[in-house]
Amino acid sequence: MPLKKGKSQATISKNIHMLVKEGYPDGHGQAGAIAYSQARKHGYKAKRNKSNPILQGIPNCPIGESPGGATPTGMPFLKK
């Protein structure tokens, strides 16, 4: 059965459900990849995570200090 055309989340979910009924692996596998591929052809753009996961654990770290309080050696431009 042909997939529905569109980029909405409802259309993607229906396509995944249809593919799983046809025997493709679950929504996190091949069926999901096929459904999202079809949606991208019709203008779907995934939402990107804009936060930087590396800096999330450093609370208010001022420039020139590492999180532990020591200045890294070999970088004189970072020293106070």
C-alpha angles and dihedrals in degrees: 000000000000120000121250116256118237146082104238122115090243092056091047091050092049091050092050091049091049093049092049090051088052090056105263118140118273128293094274092055136041097333091055092047092052093047094049090045089055090048092051089056087061098047105277113156120189118231111249126217104242098187119099108238092198094061097040093087096051111085112210096325107186119223112268096033128086117220090263092055096248122115113234114247120237093038107090092169089066095055119102 
